[in-house]
Amino acid sequence: MPNAILGHGGFHHAAIQTRDWAATMRFYRDALGCTDKITWAEAPKRAGMFDCGDGNYIEVFEDLAWTHAPIGPIYHLALRTTRIDAAMAHIKSMGYKVTVETRDVTIKSTNGLGDIPVRIAFIEGPNGESVELLQNSVL
């Protein structure tokens, strides 16, 4: 349903910075299956938007001088999946660090939706970013 203020809006992208473009591309393209939507500029200041599916993007900015804060203001970014077990098997086969193994969680809603069952897993990206995979039929 449209947002009363934004219209047909919704999530568009989360942006991250990287010092290691190749490692970041390996993670988002090869491990997570994101595809190039648009890229611009040249090394060492490349940037691009990478489609995670359904027009939801990760935007990446290359900055060789960047250093990440221990956690920064973004707690994690979450990608919706309908194949969490297969996705996690693929990600593990590529050697990425799993910070939370796939598990079933029940979100106890406080707004009348009742209990929401979800399957989640967390992995660490090459820039220290925490990426959640989330599978459910409600959210």
C-alpha atoms as an extended CHARMM CRD file, in Angstrom:
* protein
*
       139  EXT
         1         1  MET       CA              0.0000000000        0.0000000000        0.0000000000  PROA      1               0.0000000000
         2         2  PRO       CA              1.2940000000        3.5080000000       -0.6870000000  PROA      2               0.0000000000
         3         3  ASN       CA              2.8780000000        5.5880000000        2.0300000000  PROA      3               0.0000000000
         4         4  ALA       CA              0.5650000000        8.5050000000        2.9340000000  PROA      4               0.0000000000
         5         5  ILE       CA              3.4560000000       10.9740000000        2.6750000000  PROA      5               0.0000000000
         6         6  LEU       CA              5.8370000000        9.4170000000        0.1330000000  PROA      6               0.0000000000
         7         7  GLY       CA              3.3160000000        7.7780000000       -2.1600000000  PROA      7               0.0000000000
         8         8  HSD       CA              4.5580000000        4.5760000000       -3.7580000000  PROA      8               0.0000000000
         9         9  GLY       CA              7.8440000000        4.7710000000       -1.8880000000  PROA      9               0.0000000000
        10        10  GLY       CA              9.4480000000        2.3250000000        0.4510000000  PROA      10              0.0000000000
        11        11  PHE       CA             12.9530000000        1.0460000000        1.0010000000  PROA      11              0.0000000000
        12        12  HSD       CA             15.3190000000        1.9480000000       -1.8230000000  PROA      12              0.0000000000
        13        13  HSD       CA             18.8650000000        1.3670000000       -0.5660000000  PROA      13              0.0000000000
        14        14  ALA       CA             21.3480000000        1.2410000000        2.2580000000  PROA      14              0.0000000000
        15        15  ALA       CA             24.7840000000        2.7300000000        1.5900000000  PROA      15              0.0000000000
        16        16  ILE       CA             28.1280000000        1.4210000000        2.7820000000  PROA      16              0.0000000000
        17        17  GLN       CA             31.7250000000        2.4810000000        2.3060000000  PROA      17              0.0000000000
        18        18  THR       CA             34.6460000000        0.2230000000        1.4670000000  PROA      18              0.0000000000
        19        19  ARG       CA             38.4090000000        0.3190000000        1.1320000000  PROA      19              0.0000000000
        20        20  ASP       CA             38.3970000000       -3.0340000000       -0.6890000000  PROA      20              0.0000000000
        21        21  TRP       CA             36.1940000000       -2.8410000000       -3.7870000000  PROA      21              0.0000000000
        22        22  ALA       CA             37.0310000000       -6.3530000000       -5.0230000000  PROA      22              0.0000000000
        23        23  ALA       CA             36.1900000000       -8.0160000000       -1.6960000000  PROA      23              0.0000000000
        24        24  THR       CA             32.9650000000       -6.0340000000       -1.4500000000  PROA      24              0.0000000000
        25        25  MET       CA             31.9320000000       -7.0380000000       -4.9770000000  PROA      25              0.0000000000
        26        26  ARG       CA             32.7420000000      -10.6760000000       -4.2200000000  PROA      26              0.0000000000
        27        27  PHE       CA             30.4910000000      -10.5300000000       -1.1430000000  PROA      27              0.0000000000
        28        28  TYR       CA             27.4950000000       -8.6650000000       -2.5990000000  PROA      28              0.0000000000
        29        29  ARG       CA             27.6050000000      -10.0690000000       -6.1450000000  PROA      29              0.0000000000
        30        30  ASP       CA             28.9340000000      -13.5950000000       -5.6800000000  PROA      30              0.0000000000
        31        31  ALA       CA             27.8470000000      -14.5310000000       -2.1520000000  PROA      31              0.0000000000
        32        32  LEU       CA             24.5330000000      -12.6370000000       -1.9950000000  PROA      32              0.0000000000
        33        33  GLY       CA             23.6000000000      -12.5940000000       -5.6910000000  PROA      33              0.0000000000
        34        34  CYS       CA             23.1700000000       -8.8250000000       -6.0670000000  PROA      34              0.0000000000
        35        35  THR       CA             23.3950000000       -7.4940000000       -9.6140000000  PROA      35              0.0000000000
        36        36  ASP       CA             24.7820000000       -4.2360000000      -10.9580000000  PROA      36              0.0000000000
        37        37  LYS       CA             22.1120000000       -1.6140000000      -11.5160000000  PROA      37              0.0000000000
        38        38  ILE       CA             24.3970000000        1.3710000000      -12.0910000000  PROA      38              0.0000000000
        39        39  THR       CA             28.0420000000        2.0970000000      -11.3960000000  PROA      39              0.0000000000
        40        40  TRP       CA             29.9160000000        5.3730000000      -11.7320000000  PROA      40              0.0000000000
        41        41  ALA       CA             33.3520000000        6.9460000000      -11.3670000000  PROA      41              0.0000000000
        42        42  GLU       CA             36.7160000000        5.2060000000      -11.4520000000  PROA      42              0.0000000000
        43        43  ALA       CA             39.0510000000        3.7290000000       -8.8390000000  PROA      43              0.0000000000
        44        44  PRO       CA             39.8480000000        4.8370000000       -6.2210000000  PROA      44              0.0000000000
        45        45  LYS       CA             36.4810000000        6.5820000000       -5.9110000000  PROA      45              0.0000000000
        46        46  ARG       CA             34.1150000000        4.0720000000       -7.5670000000  PROA      46              0.0000000000
        47        47  ALA       CA             30.4920000000        3.7950000000       -6.5590000000  PROA      47              0.0000000000
        48        48  GLY       CA             27.4620000000        1.8080000000       -7.5550000000  PROA      48              0.0000000000
        49        49  MET       CA             23.9970000000        0.5260000000       -6.7700000000  PROA      49              0.0000000000
        50        50  PHE       CA             23.5870000000       -3.2360000000       -6.5960000000  PROA      50              0.0000000000
        51        51  ASP       CA             20.1040000000       -4.7670000000       -6.7900000000  PROA      51              0.0000000000
        52        52  CYS       CA             19.3660000000       -7.2230000000       -3.9840000000  PROA      52              0.0000000000
        53        53  GLY       CA             16.0750000000       -8.1710000000       -5.6460000000  PROA      53              0.0000000000
        54        54  ASP       CA             12.7870000000       -6.4140000000       -6.3350000000  PROA      54              0.0000000000
        55        55  GLY       CA             14.4720000000       -3.0320000000       -6.7490000000  PROA      55              0.0000000000
        56        56  ASN       CA             16.0330000000       -2.9100000000       -3.2760000000  PROA      56              0.0000000000
        57        57  TYR       CA             19.6500000000       -1.7890000000       -3.4170000000  PROA      57              0.0000000000
        58        58  ILE       CA             22.9610000000       -1.7280000000       -1.6070000000  PROA      58              0.0000000000
        59        59  GLU       CA             24.9210000000        1.3710000000       -2.5930000000  PROA      59              0.0000000000
        60        60  VAL       CA             28.6950000000        1.0920000000       -2.2810000000  PROA      60              0.0000000000
        61        61  PHE       CA             31.2070000000        3.9510000000       -2.1710000000  PROA      61              0.0000000000
        62        62  GLU       CA             34.9300000000        3.2760000000       -2.4810000000  PROA      62              0.0000000000
        63        63  ASP       CA             37.1280000000        5.3740000000       -0.1970000000  PROA      63              0.0000000000
        64        64  LEU       CA             40.6710000000        4.1630000000        0.4340000000  PROA      64              0.0000000000
        65        65  ALA       CA             40.9850000000        6.4040000000        3.5120000000  PROA      65              0.0000000000
        66        66  TRP       CA             37.7640000000        5.2090000000        5.1640000000  PROA      66              0.0000000000
        67        67  THR       CA             37.8570000000        3.3460000000        8.4720000000  PROA      67              0.0000000000
        68        68  HSD       CA             34.6900000000        2.0320000000       10.0440000000  PROA      68              0.0000000000
        69        69  ALA       CA             33.5140000000        2.7830000000       13.5440000000  PROA      69              0.0000000000
        70        70  PRO       CA             33.2010000000       -0.2340000000       15.8480000000  PROA      70              0.0000000000
        71        71  ILE       CA             29.4590000000       -0.3830000000       15.1670000000  PROA      71              0.0000000000
        72        72  GLY       CA             28.4730000000        2.9530000000       13.6370000000  PROA      72              0.0000000000
        73        73  PRO       CA             24.9210000000        4.2170000000       13.4150000000  PROA      73              0.0000000000
        74        74  ILE       CA             23.6240000000        1.3520000000       11.2670000000  PROA      74              0.0000000000
        75        75  TYR       CA             23.0590000000       -1.6910000000       13.4590000000  PROA      75              0.0000000000
        76        76  HSD       CA             22.6480000000       -4.0410000000       10.4780000000  PROA      76              0.0000000000
        77        77  LEU       CA             21.0440000000       -4.2180000000        7.0780000000  PROA      77              0.0000000000
        78        78  ALA       CA             18.5240000000       -6.9340000000        6.3600000000  PROA      78              0.0000000000
        79        79  LEU       CA             17.8210000000       -8.6760000000        3.0820000000  PROA      79              0.0000000000
        80        80  ARG       CA             14.5570000000      -10.5380000000        2.5420000000  PROA      80              0.0000000000
        81        81  THR       CA             14.8720000000      -14.1150000000        1.3150000000  PROA      81              0.0000000000
        82        82  THR       CA             12.6020000000      -17.0150000000        0.4850000000  PROA      82              0.0000000000
        83        83  ARG       CA             15.5470000000      -19.4820000000        0.5190000000  PROA      83              0.0000000000
        84        84  ILE       CA             17.4580000000      -18.8420000000        3.7280000000  PROA      84              0.0000000000
        85        85  ASP       CA             18.8550000000      -22.3720000000        4.1140000000  PROA      85              0.0000000000
        86        86  ALA       CA             20.1820000000      -22.5700000000        0.5460000000  PROA      86              0.0000000000
        87        87  ALA       CA             21.4710000000      -18.9900000000        0.7280000000  PROA      87              0.0000000000
        88        88  MET       CA             23.3390000000      -19.6590000000        3.9640000000  PROA      88              0.0000000000
        89        89  ALA       CA             24.8570000000      -22.8670000000        2.5870000000  PROA      89              0.0000000000
        90        90  HSD       CA             26.1630000000      -20.8870000000       -0.3930000000  PROA      90              0.0000000000
        91        91  ILE       CA             27.5060000000      -18.0470000000        1.7820000000  PROA      91              0.0000000000
        92        92  LYS       CA             29.2470000000      -20.5150000000        4.1140000000  PROA      92              0.0000000000
        93        93  SER       CA             30.7990000000      -22.3130000000        1.1230000000  PROA      93              0.0000000000
        94        94  MET       CA             32.4130000000      -19.0040000000        0.1720000000  PROA      94              0.0000000000
        95        95  GLY       CA             34.0070000000      -18.7340000000        3.6130000000  PROA      95              0.0000000000
        96        96  TYR       CA             32.1450000000      -15.7420000000        5.0380000000  PROA      96              0.0000000000
        97        97  LYS       CA             31.8570000000      -15.3470000000        8.7920000000  PROA      97              0.0000000000
        98        98  VAL       CA             28.4620000000      -16.3590000000       10.1640000000  PROA      98              0.0000000000
        99        99  THR       CA             27.7580000000      -14.3420000000       13.2980000000  PROA      99              0.0000000000
       100       100  VAL       CA             24.3140000000      -15.8590000000       14.0220000000  PROA      100             0.0000000000
       101       101  GLU       CA             23.4140000000      -19.2610000000       12.6260000000  PROA      101             0.0000000000
       102       102  THR       CA             20.0200000000      -19.6850000000       10.9830000000  PROA      102             0.0000000000
       103       103  ARG       CA             17.3520000000      -19.8660000000       13.6400000000  PROA      103             0.0000000000
       104       104  ASP       CA             13.6240000000      -19.5110000000       14.1440000000  PROA      104             0.0000000000
       105       105  VAL       CA             12.5040000000      -16.4830000000       16.1330000000  PROA      105             0.0000000000
       106       106  THR       CA              9.0510000000      -15.3160000000       17.1410000000  PROA      106             0.0000000000
       107       107  ILE       CA              8.5180000000      -11.5660000000       17.1840000000  PROA      107             0.0000000000
       108       108  LYS       CA              5.9050000000      -10.7620000000       19.8310000000  PROA      108             0.0000000000
       109       109  SER       CA              4.1530000000       -7.8130000000       18.2280000000  PROA      109             0.0000000000
       110       110  THR       CA              2.7250000000       -4.9880000000       20.3040000000  PROA      110             0.0000000000
       111       111  ASN       CA              0.4680000000       -3.5710000000       17.5900000000  PROA      111             0.0000000000
       112       112  GLY       CA             -2.1330000000       -6.3070000000       17.2660000000  PROA      112             0.0000000000
       113       113  LEU       CA             -0.4430000000       -8.5400000000       14.6760000000  PROA      113             0.0000000000
       114       114  GLY       CA              0.1190000000      -11.3370000000       17.1580000000  PROA      114             0.0000000000
       115       115  ASP       CA              3.1870000000      -13.5510000000       17.1070000000  PROA      115             0.0000000000
       116       116  ILE       CA              5.2250000000      -13.2660000000       13.8950000000  PROA      116             0.0000000000
       117       117  PRO       CA              7.4420000000      -16.2900000000       13.1150000000  PROA      117             0.0000000000
       118       118  VAL       CA             10.6330000000      -15.4910000000       11.2140000000  PROA      118             0.0000000000
       119       119  ARG       CA             13.8280000000      -17.3280000000       10.2680000000  PROA      119             0.0000000000
       120       120  ILE       CA             16.9590000000      -15.2330000000       10.5270000000  PROA      120             0.0000000000
       121       121  ALA       CA             20.7190000000      -15.5240000000       10.1370000000  PROA      121             0.0000000000
       122       122  PHE       CA             23.5200000000      -12.9520000000       10.2910000000  PROA      122             0.0000000000
       123       123  ILE       CA             26.7840000000      -12.7570000000        8.3930000000  PROA      123             0.0000000000
       124       124  GLU       CA             29.6450000000      -10.3010000000        8.4070000000  PROA      124             0.0000000000
       125       125  GLY       CA             30.5560000000       -8.5250000000        5.2110000000  PROA      125             0.0000000000
       126       126  PRO       CA             34.1040000000       -7.6520000000        4.1570000000  PROA      126             0.0000000000
       127       127  ASN       CA             33.7900000000       -4.0980000000        5.5370000000  PROA      127             0.0000000000
       128       128  GLY       CA             32.6230000000       -5.1730000000        8.9810000000  PROA      128             0.0000000000
       129       129  GLU       CA             28.9600000000       -4.6710000000        8.0910000000  PROA      129             0.0000000000
       130       130  SER       CA             26.3970000000       -6.9240000000        9.7040000000  PROA      130             0.0000000000
       131       131  VAL       CA             23.9440000000       -8.3920000000        7.1560000000  PROA      131             0.0000000000
       132       132  GLU       CA             20.8000000000      -10.1860000000        8.2540000000  PROA      132             0.0000000000
       133       133  LEU       CA             18.9280000000      -12.6330000000        6.0480000000  PROA      133             0.0000000000
       134       134  LEU       CA             15.2410000000      -12.7000000000        7.0150000000  PROA      134             0.0000000000
       135       135  GLN       CA             12.5870000000      -15.1200000000        5.8240000000  PROA      135             0.0000000000
       136       136  ASN       CA              8.8980000000      -14.8370000000        6.7050000000  PROA      136             0.0000000000
       137       137  SER       CA              5.4700000000      -14.4880000000        5.1630000000  PROA      137             0.0000000000
       138       138  VAL       CA              4.1670000000      -11.4610000000        7.0940000000  PROA      138             0.0000000000
       139       139  LEU       CA              6.8210000000       -8.7490000000        7.1330000000  PROA      139             0.0000000000
